């Protein structure tokens, strides 16, 4: 997904500063490229690959494998089919077992030049009995944290821009949803005394949940939502998109947890 004013300024932090400045002037335009998938985004100047992600199914104690609902198994299979750009490394993580009868969870880190610049996770919850707060039987919960320029921490538009990255990513991947809610938090850290030379740091944290909608055929494709979550993570850390017409070149770098 291209976002005018976010990319193409050289430095990711400078790009975000430019995006916020343009938005405050009413000039920020978000352009979504229809049909663009997560694996079409590759790192400029190097080979890349798209790997299937790893998912763990968690159920409440006392529920055997045979008791897992078919719709949940199919939703988890669609998570397996999700593809992300090569800078995102996914691995299994324990899913919460007290929120819903069935859950699967993934964690992800964005690594550039062997440095982790962002982290996130996404959890799929399922309650066959339904949940009024969810407005459905499935719920996705996502968390994203990324380093940002400390100078941006006081910008009043920072939170709104961060939330727009999520909704635009969902729309770009055709991930229909309802009842979205969440928070955008800015965290600033300053060092003193013997650590004063380390300078200040700042992070942007996005916590969100939404109810995925099934398509016209009634089949829930969670993969599109996972790919959107991965794109949110990449956008938050300032990774540039892939130019149109650039092909994905396979490369066996391997993912954590495989």
Secondary structure as GFF3:
##gff-version 3
##sequence-region A 1 258
A	DSSP	beta_strand	2	3	.	.	.	ID=ss1
A	DSSP	alpha_helix	12	24	.	.	.	ID=ss2
A	DSSP	beta_strand	30	31	.	.	.	ID=ss3
A	DSSP	three_ten_helix	38	40	.	.	.	ID=ss4
A	DSSP	beta_strand	56	59	.	.	.	ID=ss5
A	DSSP	three_ten_helix	65	67	.	.	.	ID=ss6
A	DSSP	alpha_helix	70	80	.	.	.	ID=ss7
A	DSSP	beta_strand	88	92	.	.	.	ID=ss8
A	DSSP	beta_strand	102	112	.	.	.	ID=ss9
A	DSSP	beta_strand	115	131	.	.	.	ID=ss10
A	DSSP	beta_strand	136	148	.	.	.	ID=ss11
A	DSSP	three_ten_helix	150	152	.	.	.	ID=ss12
A	DSSP	alpha_helix	158	172	.	.	.	ID=ss13
A	DSSP	beta_strand	177	189	.	.	.	ID=ss14
A	DSSP	three_ten_helix	193	198	.	.	.	ID=ss15
A	DSSP	beta_strand	201	212	.	.	.	ID=ss16
A	DSSP	alpha_helix	223	237	.	.	.	ID=ss17
###
